[in-house]
Amino acid sequence: MSVVSHIVHLQAKHAEYEITLANEMARPLPNFYTIKDIKKQKLLLKEEIARLMQDAPKHRQDAS
């Protein structure tokens, strides 16, 4: 899997977590432990995406 396709996959997963989070928060009695866990997973994905995007130009230069 290329770096770019991996980033796209992680961004899609992040968007799925966003929907899951919105659904949980819309419930009459949201589970705050679930909300905390979803937010943590979203943050981890965001950090991984940022790291990969920072490294992506290095990969392109190496391939040239």
All heavy atoms as TSV, in Angstrom:
chain	resi	resn	atom	element	x	y	z
A	1	MET	N	N	0.854	-1.177	0.000
A	1	MET	CA	C	0.000	0.000	0.000
A	1	MET	C	C	0.895	1.234	0.000
A	1	MET	O	O	1.799	1.349	0.806
A	1	MET	CB	C	-0.906	-0.027	1.239
A	1	MET	CG	C	-1.833	1.147	1.347
A	1	MET	SD	S	-2.876	1.190	2.821
A	1	MET	CE	C	-3.931	-0.200	2.556
A	2	SER	N	N	0.618	2.142	-0.913
A	2	SER	CA	C	1.411	3.366	-0.963
A	2	SER	C	C	1.059	4.264	0.226
A	2	SER	O	O	0.009	4.104	0.859
A	2	SER	CB	C	1.155	4.106	-2.273
A	2	SER	OG	O	-0.112	4.718	-2.255
A	3	VAL	N	N	1.936	5.204	0.477
A	3	VAL	CA	C	1.721	6.139	1.586
A	3	VAL	C	C	0.441	6.940	1.363
A	3	VAL	O	O	-0.360	7.131	2.287
A	3	VAL	CB	C	2.940	7.075	1.754
A	3	VAL	CG1	C	2.667	8.129	2.805
A	3	VAL	CG2	C	4.186	6.287	2.095
A	4	VAL	N	N	0.242	7.374	0.120
A	4	VAL	CA	C	-0.939	8.198	-0.189
A	4	VAL	C	C	-2.216	7.399	0.035
A	4	VAL	O	O	-3.169	7.891	0.645
A	4	VAL	CB	C	-0.866	8.740	-1.631
A	4	VAL	CG1	C	-2.150	9.463	-2.006
A	4	VAL	CG2	C	0.332	9.661	-1.788
A	5	SER	N	N	-2.252	6.152	-0.430
A	5	SER	CA	C	-3.469	5.349	-0.240
A	5	SER	C	C	-3.681	5.029	1.237
A	5	SER	O	O	-4.825	4.944	1.699
A	5	SER	CB	C	-3.423	4.073	-1.080
A	5	SER	OG	O	-2.360	3.249	-0.676
A	6	HIS	N	N	-2.601	4.893	1.980
A	6	HIS	CA	C	-2.725	4.648	3.419
A	6	HIS	C	C	-3.313	5.880	4.115
A	6	HIS	O	O	-4.184	5.756	4.985
A	6	HIS	CB	C	-1.367	4.284	4.013
A	6	HIS	CG	C	-1.415	3.852	5.434
A	6	HIS	ND1	N	-2.204	2.801	5.876
A	6	HIS	CD2	C	-0.795	4.335	6.536
A	6	HIS	CE1	C	-2.044	2.659	7.181
A	6	HIS	NE2	N	-1.196	3.576	7.604
A	7	ILE	N	N	-2.867	7.056	3.710
A	7	ILE	CA	C	-3.410	8.299	4.271
A	7	ILE	C	C	-4.901	8.414	3.958
A	7	ILE	O	O	-5.699	8.760	4.837
A	7	ILE	CB	C	-2.637	9.530	3.741
A	7	ILE	CG1	C	-1.224	9.549	4.329
A	7	ILE	CG2	C	-3.373	10.828	4.065
A	7	ILE	CD1	C	-0.303	10.583	3.704
A	8	VAL	N	N	-5.278	8.104	2.717
A	8	VAL	CA	C	-6.690	8.168	2.325
A	8	VAL	C	C	-7.511	7.196	3.171
A	8	VAL	O	O	-8.610	7.535	3.632
A	8	VAL	CB	C	-6.852	7.879	0.813
A	8	VAL	CG1	C	-8.306	7.682	0.437
A	8	VAL	CG2	C	-6.217	8.993	-0.005
A	9	HIS	N	N	-6.979	6.004	3.394
A	9	HIS	CA	C	-7.672	5.010	4.218
A	9	HIS	C	C	-7.854	5.528	5.649
A	9	HIS	O	O	-8.939	5.404	6.228
A	9	HIS	CB	C	-6.882	3.697	4.227
A	9	HIS	CG	C	-7.414	2.679	5.166
A	9	HIS	ND1	N	-8.560	1.961	4.907
A	9	HIS	CD2	C	-6.966	2.269	6.381
A	9	HIS	CE1	C	-8.798	1.157	5.930
A	9	HIS	NE2	N	-7.844	1.319	6.825
A	10	LEU	N	N	-6.814	6.115	6.213
A	10	LEU	CA	C	-6.894	6.649	7.575
A	10	LEU	C	C	-7.883	7.817	7.654
A	10	LEU	O	O	-8.614	7.957	8.635
A	10	LEU	CB	C	-5.518	7.078	8.069
A	10	LEU	CG	C	-4.502	5.956	8.284
A	10	LEU	CD1	C	-3.150	6.552	8.679
A	10	LEU	CD2	C	-4.981	4.970	9.332
A	11	GLN	N	N	-7.921	8.647	6.623
A	11	GLN	CA	C	-8.871	9.762	6.595
A	11	GLN	C	C	-10.307	9.248	6.541
A	11	GLN	O	O	-11.196	9.813	7.188
A	11	GLN	CB	C	-8.584	10.683	5.412
A	11	GLN	CG	C	-7.318	11.492	5.588
A	11	GLN	CD	C	-6.922	12.263	4.343
A	11	GLN	OE1	O	-7.220	11.855	3.219
A	11	GLN	NE2	N	-6.219	13.372	4.539
A	12	ALA	N	N	-10.534	8.178	5.806
A	12	ALA	CA	C	-11.873	7.587	5.738
A	12	ALA	C	C	-12.267	7.021	7.103
A	12	ALA	O	O	-13.404	7.171	7.549
A	12	ALA	CB	C	-11.924	6.496	4.678
A	13	LYS	N	N	-11.324	6.367	7.760
A	13	LYS	CA	C	-11.575	5.818	9.090
A	13	LYS	C	C	-11.882	6.954	10.077
A	13	LYS	O	O	-12.779	6.838	10.920
A	13	LYS	CB	C	-10.344	5.024	9.543
A	13	LYS	CG	C	-10.509	4.279	10.795
A	13	LYS	CD	C	-11.147	2.953	10.540
A	13	LYS	CE	C	-11.076	2.117	11.801
A	13	LYS	NZ	N	-12.045	1.052	11.773
A	14	HIS	N	N	-11.158	8.063	9.966
A	14	HIS	CA	C	-11.390	9.226	10.820
A	14	HIS	C	C	-12.805	9.763	10.600
A	14	HIS	O	O	-13.504	10.103	11.564
A	14	HIS	CB	C	-10.343	10.299	10.523
A	14	HIS	CG	C	-10.378	11.463	11.455
A	14	HIS	ND1	N	-11.174	12.554	11.240
A	14	HIS	CD2	C	-9.710	11.698	12.609
A	14	HIS	CE1	C	-11.000	13.419	12.223
A	14	HIS	NE2	N	-10.110	12.926	13.067
A	15	ALA	N	N	-13.246	9.808	9.347
A	15	ALA	CA	C	-14.597	10.282	9.026
A	15	ALA	C	C	-15.648	9.341	9.609
A	15	ALA	O	O	-16.694	9.795	10.101
A	15	ALA	CB	C	-14.770	10.405	7.517
A	16	GLU	N	N	-15.371	8.038	9.590
A	16	GLU	CA	C	-16.294	7.066	10.190
A	16	GLU	C	C	-16.412	7.312	11.695
A	16	GLU	O	O	-17.513	7.259	12.255
A	16	GLU	CB	C	-15.802	5.642	9.948
A	16	GLU	CG	C	-15.924	5.172	8.531
A	16	GLU	CD	C	-15.308	3.801	8.324
A	16	GLU	OE1	O	-15.105	3.054	9.315
A	16	GLU	OE2	O	-15.015	3.468	7.166
A	17	TYR	N	N	-15.287	7.573	12.342
A	17	TYR	CA	C	-15.321	7.866	13.779
A	17	TYR	C	C	-16.119	9.134	14.051
A	17	TYR	O	O	-16.823	9.226	15.060
A	17	TYR	CB	C	-13.910	8.009	14.355
A	17	TYR	CG	C	-13.223	6.709	14.667
A	17	TYR	CD1	C	-11.936	6.455	14.231
A	17	TYR	CD2	C	-13.849	5.722	15.431
A	17	TYR	CE1	C	-11.294	5.266	14.532
A	17	TYR	CE2	C	-13.217	4.534	15.731
A	17	TYR	CZ	C	-11.942	4.314	15.284
A	17	TYR	OH	O	-11.310	3.134	15.588
A	18	GLU	N	N	-16.016	10.115	13.169
A	18	GLU	CA	C	-16.764	11.367	13.335
A	18	GLU	C	C	-18.267	11.089	13.306
A	18	GLU	O	O	-19.019	11.623	14.132
A	18	GLU	CB	C	-16.376	12.355	12.233
A	18	GLU	CG	C	-17.000	13.721	12.392
A	18	GLU	CD	C	-16.501	14.468	13.610
A	18	GLU	OE1	O	-15.334	14.314	13.987
A	18	GLU	OE2	O	-17.306	15.213	14.199
A	19	ILE	N	N	-18.705	10.239	12.396
A	19	ILE	CA	C	-20.121	9.881	12.302
A	19	ILE	C	C	-20.555	9.107	13.542
A	19	ILE	O	O	-21.616	9.380	14.122
A	19	ILE	CB	C	-20.385	9.075	11.010
A	19	ILE	CG1	C	-20.190	9.977	9.798
A	19	ILE	CG2	C	-21.786	8.469	11.025
A	19	ILE	CD1	C	-20.128	9.229	8.481
A	20	THR	N	N	-19.731	8.166	13.958
A	20	THR	CA	C	-20.038	7.376	15.154
A	20	THR	C	C	-20.140	8.278	16.380
A	20	THR	O	O	-21.042	8.121	17.207
A	20	THR	CB	C	-18.950	6.298	15.381
A	20	THR	OG1	O	-18.841	5.496	14.209
A	20	THR	CG2	C	-19.269	5.427	16.577
A	21	LEU	N	N	-19.235	9.237	16.477
A	21	LEU	CA	C	-19.249	10.176	17.588
A	21	LEU	C	C	-20.525	11.020	17.573
A	21	LEU	O	O	-21.182	11.187	18.614
A	21	LEU	CB	C	-18.017	11.083	17.530
A	21	LEU	CG	C	-17.893	12.146	18.613
A	21	LEU	CD1	C	-17.797	11.514	19.991
A	21	LEU	CD2	C	-16.681	13.020	18.341
A	22	ALA	N	N	-20.894	11.526	16.415
A	22	ALA	CA	C	-22.111	12.339	16.305
A	22	ALA	C	C	-23.337	11.519	16.687
A	22	ALA	O	O	-24.233	12.021	17.388
A	22	ALA	CB	C	-22.254	12.878	14.888
A	23	ASN	N	N	-23.385	10.271	16.249
A	23	ASN	CA	C	-24.512	9.403	16.594
A	23	ASN	C	C	-24.585	9.145	18.095
A	23	ASN	O	O	-25.671	9.165	18.683
A	23	ASN	CB	C	-24.424	8.075	15.841
A	23	ASN	CG	C	-24.697	8.219	14.370
A	23	ASN	OD1	O	-25.330	9.175	13.932
A	23	ASN	ND2	N	-24.216	7.272	13.589
A	24	GLU	N	N	-23.441	8.904	18.703
A	24	GLU	CA	C	-23.421	8.647	20.148
A	24	GLU	C	C	-23.852	9.893	20.920
A	24	GLU	O	O	-24.620	9.797	21.884
A	24	GLU	CB	C	-22.022	8.197	20.588
A	24	GLU	CG	C	-21.928	7.829	22.058
A	24	GLU	CD	C	-22.786	6.643	22.460
A	24	GLU	OE1	O	-22.960	5.703	21.647
A	24	GLU	OE2	O	-23.295	6.630	23.594
A	25	MET	N	N	-23.393	11.051	20.492
A	25	MET	CA	C	-23.735	12.291	21.194
A	25	MET	C	C	-25.200	12.667	21.002
A	25	MET	O	O	-25.765	13.384	21.829
A	25	MET	CB	C	-22.813	13.414	20.738
A	25	MET	CG	C	-21.374	13.185	21.189
A	25	MET	SD	S	-20.214	14.425	20.620
A	25	MET	CE	C	-20.655	15.801	21.653
A	26	ALA	N	N	-25.823	12.168	19.936
A	26	ALA	CA	C	-27.229	12.478	19.665
A	26	ALA	C	C	-28.182	11.598	20.471
A	26	ALA	O	O	-29.383	11.892	20.526
A	26	ALA	CB	C	-27.513	12.324	18.182
A	27	ARG	N	N	-27.656	10.552	21.080
A	27	ARG	CA	C	-28.508	9.668	21.881
A	27	ARG	C	C	-29.048	10.414	23.104
A	27	ARG	O	O	-28.391	11.329	23.614
A	27	ARG	CB	C	-27.707	8.456	22.358
A	27	ARG	CG	C	-27.323	7.517	21.245
A	27	ARG	CD	C	-26.516	6.342	21.721
A	27	ARG	NE	N	-27.120	5.764	22.907
A	27	ARG	CZ	C	-26.520	4.882	23.699
A	27	ARG	NH1	N	-25.305	4.499	23.459
A	27	ARG	NH2	N	-27.132	4.396	24.745
A	28	PRO	N	N	-30.231	10.020	23.593
A	28	PRO	CA	C	-30.785	10.670	24.788
A	28	PRO	C	C	-29.858	10.554	26.006
A	28	PRO	O	O	-29.723	11.499	26.764
A	28	PRO	CB	C	-32.089	9.923	25.040
A	28	PRO	CG	C	-32.447	9.328	23.722
A	28	PRO	CD	C	-31.160	9.059	23.011
A	29	LEU	N	N	-29.214	9.407	26.150
A	29	LEU	CA	C	-28.255	9.210	27.239
A	29	LEU	C	C	-26.938	8.700	26.661
A	29	LEU	O	O	-26.653	7.503	26.662
A	29	LEU	CB	C	-28.792	8.198	28.265
A	29	LEU	CG	C	-29.998	8.631	29.070
A	29	LEU	CD1	C	-30.551	7.480	29.881
A	29	LEU	CD2	C	-29.615	9.794	29.989
A	30	PRO	N	N	-26.104	9.618	26.163
A	30	PRO	CA	C	-24.857	9.187	25.546
A	30	PRO	C	C	-23.922	8.549	26.569
A	30	PRO	O	O	-23.914	8.923	27.744
A	30	PRO	CB	C	-24.253	10.465	24.985
A	30	PRO	CG	C	-24.990	11.578	25.595
A	30	PRO	CD	C	-26.272	11.056	26.131
A	31	ASN	N	N	-23.172	7.569	26.114
A	31	ASN	CA	C	-22.183	6.911	26.956
A	31	ASN	C	C	-20.890	7.718	26.858
A	31	ASN	O	O	-20.212	7.708	25.833
A	31	ASN	CB	C	-21.968	5.473	26.488
A	31	ASN	CG	C	-21.012	4.709	27.365
A	31	ASN	OD1	O	-20.078	5.269	27.924
A	31	ASN	ND2	N	-21.240	3.417	27.473
A	32	PHE	N	N	-20.544	8.400	27.930
A	32	PHE	CA	C	-19.397	9.296	27.890
A	32	PHE	C	C	-18.073	8.548	27.823
A	32	PHE	O	O	-17.074	9.081	27.341
A	32	PHE	CB	C	-19.456	10.284	29.057
A	32	PHE	CG	C	-20.584	11.261	28.890
A	32	PHE	CD1	C	-21.756	11.124	29.614
A	32	PHE	CD2	C	-20.488	12.295	27.969
A	32	PHE	CE1	C	-22.805	12.010	29.434
A	32	PHE	CE2	C	-21.535	13.184	27.786
A	32	PHE	CZ	C	-22.700	13.045	28.522
A	33	TYR	N	N	-18.040	7.312	28.268
A	33	TYR	CA	C	-16.835	6.496	28.115
A	33	TYR	C	C	-16.630	6.150	26.639
A	33	TYR	O	O	-15.504	6.157	26.139
A	33	TYR	CB	C	-16.911	5.232	28.961
A	33	TYR	CG	C	-16.890	5.517	30.444
A	33	TYR	CD1	C	-18.028	5.375	31.217
A	33	TYR	CD2	C	-15.721	5.964	31.058
A	33	TYR	CE1	C	-18.015	5.663	32.565
A	33	TYR	CE2	C	-15.696	6.258	32.407
A	33	TYR	CZ	C	-16.841	6.100	33.167
A	33	TYR	OH	O	-16.827	6.387	34.504
A	34	THR	N	N	-17.713	5.865	25.944
A	34	THR	CA	C	-17.640	5.593	24.511
A	34	THR	C	C	-17.192	6.841	23.765
A	34	THR	O	O	-16.341	6.768	22.872
A	34	THR	CB	C	-19.002	5.111	23.973
A	34	THR	OG1	O	-19.375	3.919	24.666
A	34	THR	CG2	C	-18.964	4.851	22.483
A	35	ILE	N	N	-17.743	7.981	24.130
A	35	ILE	CA	C	-17.363	9.251	23.505
A	35	ILE	C	C	-15.875	9.514	23.712
A	35	ILE	O	O	-15.158	9.876	22.769
A	35	ILE	CB	C	-18.217	10.410	24.049
A	35	ILE	CG1	C	-19.657	10.262	23.544
A	35	ILE	CG2	C	-17.635	11.769	23.658
A	35	ILE	CD1	C	-20.644	11.213	24.172
A	36	LYS	N	N	-15.405	9.306	24.922
A	36	LYS	CA	C	-13.987	9.511	25.229
A	36	LYS	C	C	-13.117	8.591	24.388
A	36	LYS	O	O	-12.094	9.013	23.832
A	36	LYS	CB	C	-13.740	9.258	26.714
A	36	LYS	CG	C	-12.312	9.483	27.148
A	36	LYS	CD	C	-12.153	9.221	28.631
A	36	LYS	CE	C	-10.695	9.326	29.039
A	36	LYS	NZ	N	-10.514	9.006	30.459
A	37	ASP	N	N	-13.519	7.327	24.250
A	37	ASP	CA	C	-12.758	6.363	23.467
A	37	ASP	C	C	-12.733	6.740	21.986
A	37	ASP	O	O	-11.681	6.683	21.342
A	37	ASP	CB	C	-13.340	4.964	23.647
A	37	ASP	CG	C	-12.514	3.909	22.958
A	37	ASP	OD1	O	-11.281	3.864	23.205
A	37	ASP	OD2	O	-13.082	3.130	22.169
A	38	ILE	N	N	-13.867	7.150	21.448
A	38	ILE	CA	C	-13.937	7.551	20.039
A	38	ILE	C	C	-13.039	8.760	19.801
A	38	ILE	O	O	-12.296	8.806	18.808
A	38	ILE	CB	C	-15.392	7.854	19.616
A	38	ILE	CG1	C	-16.239	6.582	19.676
A	38	ILE	CG2	C	-15.435	8.466	18.218
A	38	ILE	CD1	C	-17.732	6.837	19.550
A	39	LYS	N	N	-13.094	9.734	20.686
A	39	LYS	CA	C	-12.259	10.927	20.530
A	39	LYS	C	C	-10.773	10.569	20.586
A	39	LYS	O	O	-9.964	11.124	19.839
A	39	LYS	CB	C	-12.599	11.959	21.601
A	39	LYS	CG	C	-13.918	12.658	21.349
A	39	LYS	CD	C	-14.175	13.719	22.401
A	39	LYS	CE	C	-15.439	14.495	22.106
A	39	LYS	NZ	N	-15.662	15.585	23.064
A	40	LYS	N	N	-10.428	9.627	21.450
A	40	LYS	CA	C	-9.036	9.186	21.547
A	40	LYS	C	C	-8.595	8.517	20.251
A	40	LYS	O	O	-7.500	8.792	19.745
A	40	LYS	CB	C	-8.869	8.220	22.717
A	40	LYS	CG	C	-7.457	7.763	22.935
A	40	LYS	CD	C	-7.358	6.853	24.135
A	40	LYS	CE	C	-5.943	6.371	24.338
A	40	LYS	NZ	N	-5.845	5.453	25.492
A	41	GLN	N	N	-9.449	7.661	19.691
A	41	GLN	CA	C	-9.134	6.991	18.432
A	41	GLN	C	C	-8.999	7.997	17.291
A	41	GLN	O	O	-8.098	7.880	16.447
A	41	GLN	CB	C	-10.200	5.942	18.097
A	41	GLN	CG	C	-10.241	4.782	19.066
A	41	GLN	CD	C	-8.923	4.043	19.152
A	41	GLN	OE1	O	-8.276	3.789	18.152
A	41	GLN	NE2	N	-8.518	3.703	20.356
A	42	LYS	N	N	-9.883	8.995	17.270
A	42	LYS	CA	C	-9.802	10.036	16.240
A	42	LYS	C	C	-8.490	10.800	16.347
A	42	LYS	O	O	-7.843	11.083	15.341
A	42	LYS	CB	C	-10.972	11.021	16.382
A	42	LYS	CG	C	-12.277	10.541	15.810
A	42	LYS	CD	C	-13.365	11.580	15.967
A	42	LYS	CE	C	-12.936	12.882	15.352
A	42	LYS	NZ	N	-13.829	13.992	15.586
A	43	LEU	N	N	-8.084	11.123	17.561
A	43	LEU	CA	C	-6.837	11.857	17.768
A	43	LEU	C	C	-5.637	11.030	17.319
A	43	LEU	O	O	-4.729	11.549	16.653
A	43	LEU	CB	C	-6.685	12.253	19.239
A	43	LEU	CG	C	-5.409	13.010	19.599
A	43	LEU	CD1	C	-5.311	14.309	18.809
A	43	LEU	CD2	C	-5.366	13.279	21.086
A	44	LEU	N	N	-5.637	9.742	17.645
A	44	LEU	CA	C	-4.538	8.885	17.215
A	44	LEU	C	C	-4.449	8.824	15.693
A	44	LEU	O	O	-3.354	8.882	15.121
A	44	LEU	CB	C	-4.700	7.479	17.797
A	44	LEU	CG	C	-4.506	7.352	19.309
A	44	LEU	CD1	C	-4.870	5.945	19.779
A	44	LEU	CD2	C	-3.085	7.706	19.700
A	45	LEU	N	N	-5.612	8.723	15.035
A	45	LEU	CA	C	-5.624	8.708	13.578
A	45	LEU	C	C	-5.122	10.035	13.008
A	45	LEU	O	O	-4.343	10.060	12.057
A	45	LEU	CB	C	-7.032	8.427	13.055
A	45	LEU	CG	C	-7.497	6.982	13.117
A	45	LEU	CD1	C	-8.963	6.884	12.710
A	45	LEU	CD2	C	-6.650	6.099	12.232
A	46	LYS	N	N	-5.563	11.130	13.607
A	46	LYS	CA	C	-5.153	12.449	13.140
A	46	LYS	C	C	-3.640	12.617	13.261
A	46	LYS	O	O	-2.989	13.133	12.348
A	46	LYS	CB	C	-5.876	13.536	13.947
A	46	LYS	CG	C	-5.624	14.933	13.465
A	46	LYS	CD	C	-6.449	15.928	14.262
A	46	LYS	CE	C	-6.182	17.341	13.812
A	46	LYS	NZ	N	-6.965	18.317	14.569
A	47	GLU	N	N	-3.082	12.154	14.365
A	47	GLU	CA	C	-1.635	12.242	14.561
A	47	GLU	C	C	-0.893	11.370	13.550
A	47	GLU	O	O	0.142	11.784	13.013
A	47	GLU	CB	C	-1.272	11.836	15.986
A	47	GLU	CG	C	-1.702	12.845	17.015
A	47	GLU	CD	C	-1.522	12.357	18.448
A	47	GLU	OE1	O	-1.295	11.140	18.664
A	47	GLU	OE2	O	-1.607	13.202	19.360
A	48	GLU	N	N	-1.408	10.179	13.275
A	48	GLU	CA	C	-0.789	9.283	12.305
A	48	GLU	C	C	-0.857	9.893	10.902
A	48	GLU	O	O	0.125	9.840	10.153
A	48	GLU	CB	C	-1.475	7.916	12.330
A	48	GLU	CG	C	-0.923	6.928	11.338
A	48	GLU	CD	C	0.478	6.440	11.640
A	48	GLU	OE1	O	1.026	6.751	12.709
A	48	GLU	OE2	O	1.035	5.736	10.799
A	49	ILE	N	N	-1.986	10.480	10.559
A	49	ILE	CA	C	-2.130	11.132	9.249
A	49	ILE	C	C	-1.126	12.276	9.123
A	49	ILE	O	O	-0.442	12.405	8.101
A	49	ILE	CB	C	-3.577	11.640	9.046
A	49	ILE	CG1	C	-4.536	10.460	8.910
A	49	ILE	CG2	C	-3.664	12.570	7.839
A	49	ILE	CD1	C	-6.004	10.831	9.035
A	50	ALA	N	N	-1.007	13.084	10.161
A	50	ALA	CA	C	-0.073	14.213	10.136
A	50	ALA	C	C	1.368	13.717	9.985
A	50	ALA	O	O	2.150	14.284	9.206
A	50	ALA	CB	C	-0.219	15.045	11.408
A	51	ARG	N	N	1.705	12.649	10.683
A	51	ARG	CA	C	3.059	12.100	10.600
A	51	ARG	C	C	3.337	11.589	9.186
A	51	ARG	O	O	4.395	11.866	8.606
A	51	ARG	CB	C	3.254	10.970	11.608
A	51	ARG	CG	C	4.675	10.435	11.653
A	51	ARG	CD	C	4.802	9.215	12.535
A	51	ARG	NE	N	4.069	8.064	12.027
A	51	ARG	CZ	C	4.486	7.292	11.014
A	51	ARG	NH1	N	5.605	7.563	10.386
A	51	ARG	NH2	N	3.769	6.259	10.635
A	52	LEU	N	N	2.383	10.870	8.624
A	52	LEU	CA	C	2.561	10.333	7.277
A	52	LEU	C	C	2.647	11.449	6.234
A	52	LEU	O	O	3.434	11.361	5.289
A	52	LEU	CB	C	1.423	9.376	6.929
A	52	LEU	CG	C	1.448	8.046	7.655
A	52	LEU	CD1	C	0.151	7.280	7.411
A	52	LEU	CD2	C	2.645	7.217	7.246
A	53	MET	N	N	1.845	12.480	6.416
A	53	MET	CA	C	1.864	13.592	5.460
A	53	MET	C	C	3.190	14.343	5.545
A	53	MET	O	O	3.703	14.827	4.536
A	53	MET	CB	C	0.684	14.521	5.687
A	53	MET	CG	C	-0.629	13.883	5.282
A	53	MET	SD	S	-2.051	14.935	5.511
A	53	MET	CE	C	-1.882	16.002	4.095
A	54	GLN	N	N	3.742	14.425	6.733
A	54	GLN	CA	C	5.031	15.085	6.910
A	54	GLN	C	C	6.141	14.255	6.252
A	54	GLN	O	O	7.052	14.804	5.651
A	54	GLN	CB	C	5.324	15.269	8.395
A	54	GLN	CG	C	6.585	16.050	8.677
A	54	GLN	CD	C	6.790	16.268	10.157
A	54	GLN	OE1	O	6.178	15.607	10.992
A	54	GLN	NE2	N	7.654	17.190	10.495
A	55	ASP	N	N	6.038	12.937	6.340
A	55	ASP	CA	C	7.048	12.046	5.761
A	55	ASP	C	C	6.846	11.837	4.265
A	55	ASP	O	O	7.773	11.424	3.573
A	55	ASP	CB	C	7.022	10.679	6.451
A	55	ASP	CG	C	7.523	10.748	7.883
A	55	ASP	OD1	O	8.129	11.779	8.264
A	55	ASP	OD2	O	7.317	9.767	8.619
A	56	ALA	N	N	5.645	12.086	3.738
A	56	ALA	CA	C	5.334	11.808	2.331
A	56	ALA	C	C	6.294	12.493	1.365
A	56	ALA	O	O	6.757	11.849	0.418
A	56	ALA	CB	C	3.892	12.170	2.028
A	57	PRO	N	N	6.634	13.783	1.541
A	57	PRO	CA	C	7.578	14.384	0.590
A	57	PRO	C	C	8.936	13.680	0.574
A	57	PRO	O	O	9.559	13.559	-0.454
A	57	PRO	CB	C	7.717	15.831	1.091
A	57	PRO	CG	C	6.481	16.096	1.864
A	57	PRO	CD	C	6.100	14.757	2.464
A	58	LYS	N	N	9.359	13.150	1.708
A	58	LYS	CA	C	10.635	12.435	1.783
A	58	LYS	C	C	10.559	11.166	0.931
A	58	LYS	O	O	11.498	10.824	0.227
A	58	LYS	CB	C	10.963	12.059	3.227
A	58	LYS	CG	C	11.234	13.249	4.111
A	58	LYS	CD	C	11.457	12.803	5.540
A	58	LYS	CE	C	11.543	13.994	6.466
A	58	LYS	NZ	N	11.642	13.596	7.862
A	59	HIS	N	N	9.411	10.468	0.990
A	59	HIS	CA	C	9.236	9.249	0.206
A	59	HIS	C	C	9.273	9.564	-1.276
A	59	HIS	O	O	9.829	8.813	-2.066
A	59	HIS	CB	C	7.914	8.547	0.566
A	59	HIS	CG	C	7.941	7.934	1.917
A	59	HIS	ND1	N	8.693	6.838	2.222
A	59	HIS	CD2	C	7.291	8.256	3.058
A	59	HIS	CE1	C	8.534	6.511	3.494
A	59	HIS	NE2	N	7.680	7.360	4.023
A	60	ARG	N	N	8.663	10.664	-1.688
A	60	ARG	CA	C	8.637	11.029	-3.101
A	60	ARG	C	C	10.035	11.370	-3.597
A	60	ARG	O	O	10.412	11.038	-4.698
A	60	ARG	CB	C	7.694	12.213	-3.344
A	60	ARG	CG	C	6.251	11.760	-3.455
A	60	ARG	CD	C	5.351	12.878	-3.855
A	60	ARG	NE	N	4.542	13.131	-2.655
A	60	ARG	CZ	C	4.113	14.304	-2.278
A	60	ARG	NH1	N	4.388	15.376	-2.969
A	60	ARG	NH2	N	3.397	14.451	-1.196
A	61	GLN	N	N	10.837	12.027	-2.761
A	61	GLN	CA	C	12.197	12.362	-3.156
A	61	GLN	C	C	13.060	11.111	-3.267
A	61	GLN	O	O	13.889	10.994	-4.160
A	61	GLN	CB	C	12.826	13.337	-2.146
A	61	GLN	CG	C	12.216	14.722	-2.198
A	61	GLN	CD	C	12.727	15.619	-1.094
A	61	GLN	OE1	O	13.474	15.175	-0.232
A	61	GLN	NE2	N	12.309	16.864	-1.113
A	62	ASP	N	N	12.852	10.177	-2.371
A	62	ASP	CA	C	13.615	8.929	-2.395
A	62	ASP	C	C	13.305	8.120	-3.644
A	62	ASP	O	O	14.173	7.435	-4.176
A	62	ASP	CB	C	13.320	8.084	-1.155
A	62	ASP	CG	C	13.861	8.730	0.112
A	62	ASP	OD1	O	14.725	9.613	-0.001
A	62	ASP	OD2	O	13.414	8.333	1.211
A	63	ALA	N	N	12.070	8.181	-4.114
A	63	ALA	CA	C	11.632	7.392	-5.274
A	63	ALA	C	C	12.183	7.974	-6.577
A	63	ALA	O	O	12.271	7.289	-7.586
A	63	ALA	CB	C	10.120	7.333	-5.333
A	64	SER	N	N	12.553	9.254	-6.579
A	64	SER	CA	C	13.029	9.909	-7.811
A	64	SER	C	C	14.428	9.505	-8.167
A	64	SER	O	O	15.228	9.103	-7.468
A	64	SER	CB	C	13.001	11.425	-7.648
A	64	SER	OG	O	11.683	11.844	-7.406
